[in-house]
Amino acid sequence: MPKPKAKAKPKSKAAAAAASKREATKNNNAVSAEKENEMEISDPTSVPIREQCRGGAESMYTIMRHAELKESLHKRYEKELQQLYSRMGHQEFLNTFINVLKTVLEAEESNENGNKALSFCAKFVTSFESEKTHPMMTETFHWLLTTYSSSPHVRYRICYFVNLILETLGPNAALDDTQCDEIIETMLERVKDVSAGGRKQAVLAMQRLQIPDNPVDPVVCAY
């Protein structure tokens, strides 16, 4: 005959409370561990995108302030701006760059710092090495050629900056046909500007793109 099993003694209230406390602590530790893992996955040390963009804009303005003062250090600042481009991404960088450019274009013609800043911007947009025209140059050109201002000074600066980019590219540079057409079309309009300075810069821009041997070349015809 099997020996009857001993009955389990009922736990005291104190023991039950202790066991309950231990279970609660265990559950809390498990929850804490889950939260810790979740925080590690989301990387709490990373900077929010909005703060990154704000920091990128501040960095760009700082680089531009230095570039407009020391032309001899433009190569160094070009590299810094290219690194910033990689960190910010194309679209966010382009938006900030255009905002900076707007400020520079409003500088007076005699403002040497403004001239140095535009020279630096021209060097930067032409500094990317790629088989095709880099998006920074393509989209900067497009913005310049589709932007109109009631200020003759700003219109002059826009044409002047287009010329700076073309000059920096050099005589043997190849531009997309679409881009060349866009430049010529815009400059054919700007050559009628009421501002003599604007007309002069438009003529210089067209001169770089004319084909003298072609009798129906639009630039030759305009001349």
N, CA, C and O of each residue as an XYZ file, in Angstrom:
892
protein
N       0.861     -1.186      0.000
C       0.000      0.000      0.000
C       0.897      1.236      0.000
O       1.763      1.370      0.864
N       0.705      2.104     -0.923
C       1.568      3.282     -0.990
C       1.376      4.187      0.204
O       0.291      4.335      0.766
N       2.481      4.771      0.547
C       2.462      5.662      1.707
C       1.775      6.964      1.335
O       2.115      7.588      0.330
N       0.830      7.363      2.126
C       0.115      8.596      1.793
C       1.058      9.799      1.769
O       1.974      9.910      2.583
N       0.802     10.726      0.782
C       1.635     11.925      0.656
C       1.362     12.872      1.802
O       0.237     13.019      2.279
N       2.427     13.499      2.216
C       2.269     14.463      3.312
C       1.589     15.709      2.756
O       1.887     16.168      1.654
N       0.701     16.220      3.526
C       0.001     17.430      3.118
C       0.920     18.638      3.245
O       1.665     18.767      4.216
N       0.857     19.523      2.251
C       1.683     20.733      2.297
C       1.175     21.658      3.366
O      -0.021     21.913      3.500
N       2.122     22.147      4.116
C       1.730     23.070      5.171
C       1.383     24.422      4.567
O       2.095     24.908      3.688
N       0.325     25.020      5.017
C      -0.042     26.341      4.491
C       1.027     27.371      4.817
O       1.572     27.390      5.921
N       1.320     28.227      3.841
C       2.336     29.244      4.061
C       1.807     30.314      5.001
O       0.621     30.645      5.016
N       2.726     30.829      5.771
C       2.337     31.914      6.664
C       2.122     33.175      5.837
O       2.599     33.276      4.707
N       1.405     34.128      6.405
C       1.150     35.386      5.699
C       2.450     36.107      5.355
O       2.570     36.708      4.287
N       3.416     36.046      6.261
C       4.696     36.724      6.039
C       5.443     36.102      4.869
O       6.013     36.803      4.034
N       5.429     34.747      4.823
C       6.122     34.047      3.736
C       5.454     34.346      2.400
O       6.123     34.543      1.385
N       4.114     34.379      2.415
C       3.379     34.664      1.178
C       3.676     36.073      0.687
O       3.816     36.310     -0.513
N       3.769     36.996      1.623
C       4.065     38.385      1.263
C       5.461     38.508      0.686
O       5.692     39.246     -0.272
N       6.405     37.764      1.293
C       7.786     37.806      0.809
C       7.881     37.241     -0.600
O       8.578     37.776     -1.462
N       7.147     36.124     -0.814
C       7.159     35.495     -2.141
C       6.553     36.425     -3.185
O       7.038     36.524     -4.312
N       5.473     37.109     -2.780
C       4.813     38.049     -3.685
C       5.734     39.203     -4.039
O       5.775     39.664     -5.180
N       6.482     39.663     -3.023
C       7.413     40.771     -3.236
C       8.528     40.369     -4.186
O       8.932     41.133     -5.062
N       9.032     39.105     -3.985
C      10.097     38.615     -4.856
C       9.616     38.519     -6.297
O      10.351     38.859     -7.224
N       8.373     38.052     -6.488
C       7.808     37.925     -7.838
C       7.649     39.289     -8.489
O       7.933     39.457     -9.675
N       7.192     40.265     -7.705
C       7.008     41.612     -8.228
C       8.342     42.219     -8.649
O       8.452     42.868     -9.690
N       9.373     41.987     -7.795
C      10.716     42.499     -8.116
C      11.229     41.886     -9.400
O      11.820     42.564    -10.240
N      10.986     40.560     -9.541
C      11.422     39.845    -10.748
C      10.746     40.424    -11.981
O      11.397     40.633    -13.004
N       9.430     40.687    -11.894
C       8.695     41.252    -13.025
C       9.189     42.652    -13.374
O       9.337     43.004    -14.544
N       9.444     43.452    -12.313
C       9.941     44.811    -12.539
C      11.298     44.804    -13.224
O      11.565     45.613    -14.113
N      12.161     43.869    -12.795
C      13.480     43.748    -13.412
C      13.358     43.377    -14.883
O      14.101     43.877    -15.727
N      12.403     42.485    -15.179
C      12.194     42.055    -16.567
C      11.727     43.221    -17.426
O      12.181     43.410    -18.555
N      10.776     44.025    -16.840
C      10.267     45.186    -17.565
C      11.388     46.198    -17.785
O      11.512     46.780    -18.862
N      12.207     46.400    -16.741
C      13.317     47.337    -16.860
C      14.291     46.892    -17.936
O      14.795     47.706    -18.709
N      14.551     45.583    -17.979
C      15.458     45.050    -18.997
C      14.900     45.284    -20.387
O      15.638     45.630    -21.309
N      13.567     45.091    -20.540
C      12.955     45.318    -21.850
C      13.084     46.775    -22.252
O      13.397     47.087    -23.401
N      12.836     47.685    -21.277
C      12.934     49.109    -21.571
C      14.358     49.486    -21.938
O      14.588     50.291    -22.840
N      15.320     48.888    -21.222
C      16.725     49.185    -21.501
C      17.084     48.745    -22.919
O      17.769     49.467    -23.644
N      16.622     47.564    -23.308
C      16.888     47.078    -24.655
C      16.246     47.997    -25.697
O      16.833     48.279    -26.742
N      15.039     48.454    -25.393
C      14.332     49.334    -26.315
C      15.088     50.639    -26.490
O      15.184     51.150    -27.606
N      15.624     51.184    -25.415
C      16.383     52.418    -25.486
C      17.666     52.221    -26.274
O      18.086     53.096    -27.031
N      18.282     51.065    -26.088
C      19.509     50.792    -26.820
C      19.239     50.699    -28.326
O      20.055     51.137    -29.137
N      18.098     50.131    -28.688
C      17.750     49.994    -30.097
C      17.493     51.366    -30.718
O      17.898     51.632    -31.849
N      16.808     52.242    -29.954
C      16.486     53.566    -30.489
C      17.662     54.526    -30.399
O      17.598     55.635    -30.929
N      18.755     54.106    -29.722
C      19.975     54.890    -29.601
C      19.694     56.276    -29.020
O      19.599     57.252    -29.764
N      19.559     56.368    -27.681
C      19.206     57.633    -27.050
C      20.260     58.715    -27.224
O      19.982     59.888    -26.977
N      21.476     58.341    -27.647
C      22.527     59.344    -27.797
C      22.449     60.050    -29.143
O      23.119     61.062    -29.351
N      21.622     59.517    -30.079
C      21.543     60.142    -31.405
C      20.803     61.466    -31.315
O      19.897     61.627    -30.497
N      21.200     62.427    -32.175
C      20.577     63.749    -32.177
C      19.345     63.724    -33.060
O      19.415     63.201    -34.173
N      18.208     64.269    -32.612
C      17.013     64.322    -33.454
C      17.296     65.016    -34.779
O      18.161     65.890    -34.856
N      16.559     64.623    -35.833
C      16.794     65.154    -37.174
C      16.685     66.672    -37.196
O      17.473     67.342    -37.863
N      15.713     67.220    -36.470
C      15.520     68.667    -36.476
C      16.747     69.389    -35.934
O      17.154     70.426    -36.458
N      17.343     68.814    -34.853
C      18.530     69.431    -34.282
C      19.720     69.284    -35.213
O      20.565     70.175    -35.294
N      19.787     68.152    -35.920
C      20.859     67.948    -36.888
C      20.791     69.017    -37.977
O      21.812     69.597    -38.347
N      19.581     69.278    -38.492
C      19.403     70.265    -39.554
C      19.782     71.652    -39.071
O      20.437     72.416    -39.780
N      19.349     71.974    -37.820
C      19.675     73.278    -37.264
C      21.180     73.421    -37.113
O      21.753     74.462    -37.435
N      21.816     72.361    -36.618
C      23.269     72.376    -36.458
C      23.975     72.486    -37.787
O      25.006     73.151    -37.893
N      23.418     71.825    -38.831
C      24.009     71.899    -40.160
C      23.955     73.304    -40.723
O      24.917     73.769    -41.335
N      22.824     73.993    -40.518
C      22.676     75.363    -41.005
C      23.666     76.293    -40.304
O      24.278     77.150    -40.941
N      23.817     76.122    -39.001
C      24.754     76.950    -38.243
C      26.182     76.716    -38.723
O      26.970     77.654    -38.848
N      26.506     75.438    -38.993
C      27.855     75.110    -39.482
C      28.103     75.745    -40.834
O      29.198     76.242    -41.094
N      27.088     75.734    -41.709
C      27.250     76.310    -43.040
C      27.465     77.817    -42.960
O      28.330     78.357    -43.650
N      26.687     78.498    -42.125
C      26.847     79.938    -41.981
C      28.231     80.275    -41.431
O      28.841     81.266    -41.833
N      28.725     79.440    -40.505
C      30.061     79.663    -39.938
C      31.130     79.518    -41.010
O      32.039     80.344    -41.095
N      31.029     78.472    -41.832
C      31.993     78.251    -42.917
C      31.959     79.426    -43.901
O      33.003     79.902    -44.347
N      30.751     79.885    -44.233
C      30.616     80.995    -45.174
C      31.219     82.278    -44.617
O      31.834     83.049    -45.354
N      31.045     82.507    -43.329
C      31.623     83.715    -42.720
C      33.143     83.696    -42.809
O      33.773     84.725    -43.052
N      33.730     82.511    -42.610
C      35.189     82.384    -42.724
C      35.626     82.538    -44.183
O      36.630     83.190    -44.471
N      34.862     81.931    -45.101
C      35.234     81.935    -46.521
C      35.219     83.337    -47.111
O      36.021     83.642    -47.994
N      34.317     84.197    -46.636
C      34.233     85.546    -47.202
C      35.349     86.456    -46.687
O      35.529     87.573    -47.172
N      36.095     85.960    -45.699
C      37.188     86.761    -45.142
C      38.557     86.350    -45.669
O      39.438     87.191    -45.844
N      38.736     85.031    -45.927
C      40.052     84.532    -46.347
C      39.930     83.675    -47.605
O      39.578     82.498    -47.530
N      40.217     84.263    -48.737
C      40.129     83.538    -49.999
C      41.223     82.476    -50.112
O      41.053     81.473    -50.805
N      42.351     82.704    -49.425
C      43.462     81.757    -49.487
C      43.119     80.418    -48.847
O      43.799     79.422    -49.094
N      42.066     80.384    -48.023
C      41.676     79.150    -47.353
C      40.430     78.510    -47.963
O      39.808     77.649    -47.341
N      40.066     78.923    -49.171
C      38.845     78.407    -49.798
C      38.889     76.896    -50.010
O      37.867     76.226    -49.861
N      40.059     76.348    -50.356
C      40.173     74.897    -50.563
C      39.794     74.139    -49.304
O      39.081     73.138    -49.361
N      40.264     74.613    -48.196
C      39.960     73.978    -46.902
C      38.461     74.045    -46.609
O      37.860     73.063    -46.173
N      37.870     75.202    -46.851
C      36.442     75.362    -46.563
C      35.572     74.573    -47.540
O      34.473     74.143    -47.189
N      36.065     74.383    -48.767
C      35.353     73.529    -49.725
C      35.207     72.117    -49.166
O      34.128     71.527    -49.217
N      36.304     71.584    -48.633
C      36.289     70.229    -48.068
C      35.341     70.146    -46.880
O      34.609     69.168    -46.724
N      35.362     71.184    -46.040
C      34.470     71.204    -44.877
C      33.005     71.221    -45.318
O      32.155     70.564    -44.718
N      32.728     71.978    -46.369
C      31.353     72.059    -46.867
C      30.930     70.748    -47.524
O      29.766     70.359    -47.431
N      31.858     70.065    -48.185
C      31.554     68.762    -48.785
C      31.252     67.725    -47.698
O      30.361     66.891    -47.858
N      31.995     67.785    -46.602
C      31.729     66.882    -45.469
C      30.359     67.164    -44.871
O      29.632     66.244    -44.494
N      30.015     68.448    -44.788
C      28.697     68.835    -44.271
C      27.596     68.348    -45.214
O      26.528     67.929    -44.766
N      27.857     68.403    -46.505
C      26.904     67.904    -47.517
C      26.627     66.415    -47.285
O      25.478     65.978    -47.356
N      27.676     65.643    -47.009
C      27.520     64.202    -46.772
C      26.707     63.938    -45.517
O      25.917     62.995    -45.472
N      26.897     64.768    -44.496
C      26.178     64.558    -43.227
C      24.714     64.969    -43.328
O      23.842     64.280    -42.797
N      24.434     66.075    -43.999
C      23.075     66.617    -44.039
C      22.193     65.924    -45.073
O      20.977     65.849    -44.895
N      22.791     65.416    -46.156
C      21.979     64.875    -47.237
C      21.687     65.964    -48.257
O      21.693     67.151    -47.931
N      21.431     65.550    -49.500
C      21.345     66.512    -50.604
C      20.265     67.575    -50.417
O      20.562     68.768    -50.479
N      19.024     67.164    -50.191
C      17.919     68.122    -50.203
C      18.005     69.125    -49.063
O      17.799     70.322    -49.267
N      18.307     68.645    -47.872
C      18.403     69.549    -46.728
C      19.572     70.514    -46.907
O      19.470     71.695    -46.576
N      20.680     70.000    -47.434
C      21.843     70.855    -47.671
C      21.510     71.911    -48.730
O      21.823     73.089    -48.559
N      20.871     71.478    -49.830
C      20.522     72.401    -50.914
C      19.627     73.527    -50.413
O      19.853     74.692    -50.740
N      18.610     73.184    -49.619
C      17.693     74.203    -49.093
C      18.443     75.240    -48.257
O      18.205     76.441    -48.380
N      19.348     74.760    -47.408
C      20.121     75.665    -46.559
C      21.088     76.490    -47.393
O      21.264     77.684    -47.150
N      21.709     75.856    -48.371
C      22.661     76.544    -49.246
C      21.979     77.674    -50.011
O      22.541     78.761    -50.150
N      20.780     77.422    -50.503
C      20.030     78.462    -51.232
C      19.707     79.626    -50.304
O      19.793     80.783    -50.714
N      19.338     79.338    -49.066
C      19.046     80.405    -48.110
C      20.281     81.270    -47.849
O      20.187     82.493    -47.749
N      21.434     80.615    -47.740
C      22.689     81.350    -47.554
C      22.969     82.195    -48.794
O      23.373     83.353    -48.694
N      22.750     81.598    -49.957
C      23.013     82.277    -51.222
C      22.145     83.529    -51.376
O      22.607     84.548    -51.889
N      20.906     83.451    -50.937
C      20.013     84.611    -51.016
C      20.613     85.800    -50.265
O      20.565     86.936    -50.738
N      21.174     85.524    -49.100
C      21.789     86.578    -48.289
C      22.981     87.194    -49.015
O      23.150     88.413    -49.029
N      23.802     86.339    -49.616
C      25.004     86.817    -50.320
C      24.623     87.646    -51.541
O      25.274     88.650    -51.831
N      23.575     87.240    -52.261
C      23.160     87.956    -53.475
C      22.657     89.358    -53.169
O      22.644     90.214    -54.054
N      22.248     89.603    -51.944
C      21.745     90.920    -51.564
C      22.853     91.886    -51.185
O      22.598     93.069    -50.960
N      24.098     91.382    -51.111
C      25.228     92.244    -50.750
C      25.463     93.277    -51.845
O      25.221     93.006    -53.021
N      25.934     94.458    -51.460
C      26.202     95.520    -52.430
C      27.311     95.103    -53.389
O      28.174     94.296    -53.045
N      27.277     95.663    -54.596
C      28.265     95.308    -55.627
C      29.687     95.579    -55.160
O      30.615     94.851    -55.513
N      29.853     96.629    -54.365
C      31.184     97.008    -53.892
C      31.617     96.240    -52.651
O      32.727     96.433    -52.155
N      30.753     95.376    -52.152
C      31.061     94.604    -50.937
C      32.031     93.475    -51.281
O      31.635     92.480    -51.888
N      33.297     93.624    -50.896
C      34.322     92.634    -51.235
C      34.064     91.292    -50.562
O      34.352     90.241    -51.134
N      33.522     91.327    -49.351
C      33.205     90.068    -48.674
C      32.146     89.285    -49.441
O      32.217     88.061    -49.546
N      31.159     90.009    -49.977
C      30.122     89.359    -50.769
C      30.698     88.736    -52.037
O      30.299     87.641    -52.434
N      31.653     89.448    -52.679
C      32.290     88.922    -53.882
C      33.089     87.663    -53.577
O      33.067     86.704    -54.350
N      33.795     87.667    -52.448
C      34.575     86.488    -52.047
C      33.646     85.318    -51.725
O      33.958     84.168    -52.035
N      32.510     85.615    -51.107
C      31.547     84.561    -50.765
C      30.981     83.919    -52.019
O      30.843     82.697    -52.087
N      30.648     84.746    -53.026
C      30.134     84.209    -54.290
C      31.201     83.398    -55.019
O      30.907     82.363    -55.618
N      32.434     83.875    -54.962
C      33.542     83.139    -55.579
C      33.701     81.781    -54.918
O      33.931     80.775    -55.590
N      33.578     81.759    -53.609
C      33.681     80.493    -52.876
C      32.537     79.552    -53.241
O      32.758     78.357    -53.434
N      31.326     80.076    -53.335
C      30.157     79.253    -53.698
C      30.329     78.657    -55.091
O      29.968     77.503    -55.323
N      30.880     79.442    -56.021
C      31.108     78.950    -57.383
C      32.125     77.811    -57.369
O      31.954     76.811    -58.066
N      33.175     77.965    -56.579
C      34.186     76.906    -56.472
C      33.586     75.644    -55.852
O      33.913     74.525    -56.247
N      32.702     75.846    -54.875
C      32.128     74.685    -54.192
C      31.222     73.881    -55.111
O      31.362     72.660    -55.194
N      30.292     74.541    -55.806
C      29.327     73.791    -56.633
C      29.994     73.103    -57.817
O      29.418     72.191    -58.409
N      31.212     73.537    -58.168
C      31.930     72.897    -59.276
C      33.005     71.932    -58.776
O      33.767     71.387    -59.575
N      33.072     71.719    -57.466
C      34.159     70.916    -56.897
C      33.872     69.417    -56.841
O      34.775     68.627    -56.561
N      32.617     69.012    -57.107
C      32.268     67.596    -57.015
C      32.764     66.845    -58.251
O      32.573     67.290    -59.383
N      33.393     65.718    -58.015
C      33.896     64.905    -59.123
C      32.887     63.808    -59.444
O      32.627     62.934    -58.617
N      32.324     63.856    -60.639
C      31.371     62.843    -61.070
C      31.324     62.840    -62.590
O      31.637     63.837    -63.240
N      30.926     61.693    -63.145
C      30.878     61.561    -64.601
C      29.834     62.502    -65.200
O      30.058     63.116    -66.243
N      28.695     62.602    -64.526
C      27.633     63.507    -64.981
C      27.671     64.777    -64.145
O      28.340     64.843    -63.114
N      26.941     65.777    -64.607
C      26.865     67.024    -63.846
C      26.271     66.735    -62.473
O      25.204     66.132    -62.361
N      26.976     67.171    -61.431
C      26.519     66.877    -60.064
C      25.217     67.622    -59.763
O      25.037     68.756    -60.208
N      24.311     66.993    -59.012
C      23.021     67.631    -58.681
C      23.158     68.996    -58.021
O      22.300     69.856    -58.216
N      24.223     69.218    -57.238
C      24.384     70.522    -56.602
C      24.533     71.627    -57.639
O      23.942     72.698    -57.499
N      25.322     71.370    -58.678
C      25.502     72.385    -59.715
C      24.243     72.512    -60.558
O      23.816     73.620    -60.880
N      23.646     71.375    -60.917
C      22.432     71.396    -61.742
C      21.320     72.189    -61.065
O      20.695     73.048    -61.686
N      21.079     71.897    -59.798
C      19.962     72.530    -59.102
C      20.266     73.961    -58.684
O      19.355     74.780    -58.567
N      21.544     74.268    -58.458
C      21.909     75.661    -58.177
C      21.693     76.513    -59.417
O      21.140     77.610    -59.340
N      22.138     75.995    -60.577
C      21.901     76.682    -61.852
C      20.400     76.900    -62.074
O      19.963     77.993    -62.433
N      19.632     75.843    -61.852
C      18.188     75.931    -62.098
C      17.553     76.996    -61.209
O      16.700     77.759    -61.663
N      17.963     77.049    -59.959
C      17.403     78.050    -59.042
C      17.773     79.455    -59.500
O      16.933     80.355    -59.504
N      19.031     79.639    -59.885
C      19.482     80.955    -60.342
C      18.720     81.416    -61.584
O      18.341     82.582    -61.697
N      18.502     80.488    -62.508
C      17.915     80.830    -63.799
C      16.388     80.941    -63.758
O      15.772     81.404    -64.718
N      15.790     80.522    -62.665
C      14.325     80.622    -62.541
C      13.918     81.589    -61.432
O      12.743     81.687    -61.079
N      14.902     82.299    -60.892
C      14.629     83.253    -59.820
C      14.628     84.675    -60.381
O      15.557     85.082    -61.079
N      13.580     85.413    -60.068
C      13.452     86.788    -60.538
C      13.310     87.717    -59.336
O      12.744     87.346    -58.308
N      13.826     88.910    -59.484
C      13.776     89.883    -58.396
C      13.436     91.261    -58.955
O      13.795     91.600    -60.082
N      12.744     92.032    -58.149
C      12.432     93.403    -58.548
C      13.648     94.310    -58.373
O      13.664     95.443    -58.853
N      14.658     93.801    -57.684
C      15.865     94.577    -57.441
C      16.864     94.379    -58.578
O      17.316     93.256    -58.802
N      17.221     95.443    -59.304
C      18.198     95.303    -60.381
C      19.551     94.819    -59.865
O      20.294     94.141    -60.575
N      19.853     95.176    -58.627
C      21.122     94.745    -58.040
C      21.167     93.227    -57.872
O      22.179     92.592    -58.170
N      20.070     92.655    -57.395
C      20.015     91.202    -57.210
C      20.059     90.501    -58.564
O      20.710     89.465    -58.702
N      19.379     91.051    -59.559
C      19.415     90.454    -60.907
C      20.840     90.466    -61.458
O      21.286     89.509    -62.091
N      21.547     91.577    -61.201
C      22.948     91.665    -61.618
C      23.765     90.573    -60.940
O      24.542     89.874    -61.591
N      23.586     90.431    -59.634
C      24.348     89.446    -58.861
C      24.093     88.024    -59.350
O      25.013     87.208    -59.410
N      22.851     87.733    -59.696
C      22.516     86.389    -60.191
C      23.281     86.087    -61.478
O      23.878     85.020    -61.617
N      23.258     87.038    -62.419
C      23.989     86.848    -63.681
C      25.492     86.773    -63.424
O      26.200     85.986    -64.052
N      25.961     87.585    -62.512
C      27.386     87.589    -62.154
C      27.798     86.235    -61.587
O      28.872     85.725    -61.907
N      26.949     85.655    -60.751
C      27.258     84.361    -60.136
C      27.243     83.246    -61.182
O      28.072     82.337    -61.137
N      26.302     83.318    -62.120
C      26.284     82.338    -63.227
C      27.613     82.391    -63.972
O      28.179     81.353    -64.313
N      28.111     83.601    -64.225
C      29.394     83.758    -64.910
C      30.555     83.216    -64.087
O      31.488     82.628    -64.633
N      30.496     83.410    -62.792
C      31.550     82.878    -61.921
C      31.613     81.353    -62.006
O      32.696     80.769    -62.052
N      30.450     80.721    -62.027
C      30.403     79.259    -62.127
C      30.980     78.808    -63.470
O      31.788     77.881    -63.522
N      30.561     79.470    -64.560
C      31.057     79.106    -65.897
C      32.562     79.329    -65.999
O      33.278     78.536    -66.611
N      33.030     80.417    -65.393
C      34.468     80.719    -65.423
C      35.252     79.679    -64.627
O      36.330     79.255    -65.044
N      34.705     79.268    -63.472
C      35.371     78.268    -62.638
C      35.418     76.912    -63.333
O      36.379     76.159    -63.172
N      34.385     76.606    -64.102
C      34.353     75.341    -64.839
C      35.446     75.280    -65.892
O      35.955     74.202    -66.199
N      35.809     76.425    -66.444
C      36.856     76.464    -67.459
C      36.299     76.317    -68.864
O      35.139     75.939    -69.032
N      37.114     76.613    -69.883
C      36.637     76.615    -71.273
C      36.307     75.225    -71.812
O      35.521     75.091    -72.750
N      36.899     74.205    -71.227
C      36.694     72.843    -71.748
C      35.615     72.063    -70.998
O      35.427     70.869    -71.234
N      34.917     72.734    -70.106
C      33.888     72.046    -69.319
C      32.701     71.687    -70.200
O      32.333     72.429    -71.110
N      32.116     70.546    -69.913
C      30.938     70.092    -70.671
C      29.704     70.216    -69.793
O      29.671     69.701    -68.675
N      28.692     70.901    -70.304
C      27.421     71.038    -69.599
C      26.349     70.265    -70.349
O      26.438     70.079    -71.562
N      25.340     69.819    -69.623
C      24.217     69.144    -70.275
C      23.543     70.112    -71.248
O      23.487     71.317    -71.000
N      23.034     69.572    -72.355
C      22.355     70.409    -73.353
C      21.191     71.174    -72.735
O      20.963     72.344    -73.041
N      20.458     70.487    -71.858
C      19.311     71.132    -71.202
C      19.754     72.335    -70.402
O      19.096     73.375    -70.400
N      20.895     72.183    -69.711
C      21.408     73.272    -68.889
C      21.880     74.443    -69.750
O      21.621     75.602    -69.427
N      22.571     74.134    -70.842
C      23.025     75.184    -71.759
C      21.832     75.957    -72.326
O      21.846     77.186    -72.380
N      20.811     75.227    -72.742
C      19.611     75.866    -73.296
C      18.953     76.773    -72.258
O      18.490     77.868    -72.577
N      18.920     76.297    -71.010
C      18.295     77.074    -69.938
C      19.075     78.359    -69.679
O      18.483     79.416    -69.459
N      20.398     78.265    -69.705
C      21.237     79.449    -69.480
C      21.030     80.460    -70.606
O      20.817     81.647    -70.356
N      21.095     79.975    -71.852
C      20.951     80.880    -73.003
C      19.572     81.532    -73.020
O      19.451     82.736    -73.245
N      18.542     80.735    -72.781
C      17.168     81.270    -72.796
C      16.997     82.374    -71.759
O      16.401     83.416    -72.032
N      17.535     82.124    -70.554
C      17.396     83.118    -69.479
C      18.213     84.370    -69.784
O      17.737     85.488    -69.589
N      19.437     84.183    -70.261
C      20.300     85.332    -70.523
C      19.825     86.165    -71.710
O      20.091     87.365    -71.769
N      19.127     85.540    -72.653
C      18.548     86.300    -73.753
C      17.486     87.274    -73.233
O      17.257     88.331    -73.820
N      16.847     86.899    -72.127
C      15.886     87.795    -71.480
C      16.612     88.845    -70.646
O      16.250     90.022    -70.651
N      17.648     88.396    -69.925
C      18.362     89.325    -69.035
C      19.162     90.372    -69.809
O      19.475     91.435    -69.272
N      19.498     90.070    -71.085
C      20.251     91.045    -71.870
C      19.393     92.280    -72.181
O      19.906     93.294    -72.657
N      18.107     92.189    -71.914
C      17.195     93.326    -72.101
C      16.947     94.079    -70.789
O      16.117     94.987    -70.737
N      17.664     93.700    -69.742
C      17.456     94.300    -68.420
C      17.671     95.810    -68.456
O      18.505     96.308    -69.212
N      16.922     96.527    -67.643
C      17.070     97.984    -67.571
C      18.407     98.367    -66.938
O      18.905     99.476    -67.133
N      18.985     97.423    -66.169
C      20.267     97.679    -65.520
C      21.412     97.351    -66.470
O      21.495     96.244    -67.001
N      22.297     98.328    -66.677
C      23.437     98.116    -67.574
C      24.351     97.011    -67.048
O      24.898     96.227    -67.822
N      24.510     96.956    -65.731
C      25.351     95.919    -65.130
C      24.796     94.532    -65.382
O      25.543     93.598    -65.673
N      23.485     94.399    -65.271
C      22.837     93.115    -65.520
C      22.975     92.692    -66.969
O      23.235     91.525    -67.262
N      22.796     93.670    -67.903
C      22.933     93.372    -69.335
C      24.351     92.903    -69.658
O      24.542     91.974    -70.444
N      25.332     93.546    -69.051
C      26.731     93.193    -69.301
C      27.010     91.749    -68.875
O      27.628     90.986    -69.617
N      26.555     91.384    -67.687
C      26.788     90.017    -67.190
C      26.050     88.990    -68.040
O      26.552     87.885    -68.247
N      24.874     89.338    -68.531
C      24.112     88.423    -69.395
C      24.854     88.187    -70.711
O      24.910     87.064    -71.210
N      25.425     89.269    -71.270
C      26.191     89.139    -72.514
C      27.406     88.241    -72.308
O      27.704     87.394    -73.151
N      28.105     88.422    -71.194
C      29.283     87.600    -70.905
C      28.907     86.129    -70.761
O      29.634     85.249    -71.221
N      27.776     85.867    -70.123
C      27.328     84.476    -69.949
C      27.012     83.833    -71.298
O      27.369     82.681    -71.545
N      26.338     84.589    -72.168
C      25.996     84.049    -73.484
C      27.243     83.834    -74.335
O      27.334     82.870    -75.095
N      28.207     84.754    -74.195
C      29.428     84.666    -74.983
C      30.158     83.346    -74.737
O      30.773     82.792    -75.648
N      30.086     82.843    -73.488
C      30.764     81.593    -73.151
C      30.094     80.390    -73.814
O      30.706     79.330    -73.945
N      28.843     80.554    -74.230
C      28.095     79.414    -74.764
C      27.784     79.537    -76.255
O      27.111     78.672    -76.815
N      28.259     80.586    -76.895
C      27.928     80.767    -78.308
C      28.735     79.826    -79.207
O      29.813     79.362    -78.836
N      28.193     79.558    -80.388
C      28.880     78.758    -81.405
C      29.050     79.662    -82.618
O      28.157     79.742    -83.462
N      30.191     80.344    -82.711
C      30.375     81.370    -83.766
C      30.220     80.833    -85.189
O      29.790     81.563    -86.082
N      30.567     79.557    -85.406
C      30.510     78.991    -86.762
C      29.087     78.684    -87.214
O      28.848     78.409    -88.390
N      28.150     78.732    -86.281
C      26.765     78.416    -86.613
C      26.003     79.705    -86.925
O      25.780     80.519    -86.029
N      25.604     79.901    -88.173
C      24.938     81.170    -88.537
C      23.587     81.372    -87.867
O      23.108     82.500    -87.746
N      22.976     80.276    -87.434
C      21.666     80.427    -86.768
C      21.795     80.238    -85.251
O      20.806     79.989    -84.561
N      23.009     80.359    -84.750
C      23.218     80.262    -83.301
C      22.432     81.382    -82.616
O      22.580     82.542    -83.001
N      21.606     81.078    -81.622
C      20.755     82.099    -81.004
C      21.535     83.246    -80.386
O      21.064     84.383    -80.363
N      22.740     82.948    -79.879
C      23.561     84.015    -79.276
C      24.065     84.945    -80.360
O      24.000     86.165    -80.212
N      24.566     84.381    -81.449
C      25.056     85.182    -82.568
C      23.928     86.050    -83.130
O      24.120     87.228    -83.430
N      22.767     85.447    -83.263
C      21.602     86.190    -83.770
C      21.226     87.348    -82.829
O      20.852     88.430    -83.281
N      21.330     87.104    -81.523
C      20.996     88.141    -80.557
C      21.991     89.297    -80.647
O      21.612     90.459    -80.502
N      23.269     88.975    -80.888
C      24.270     90.026    -81.052
C      23.979     90.826    -82.313
O      24.711     91.763    -82.632
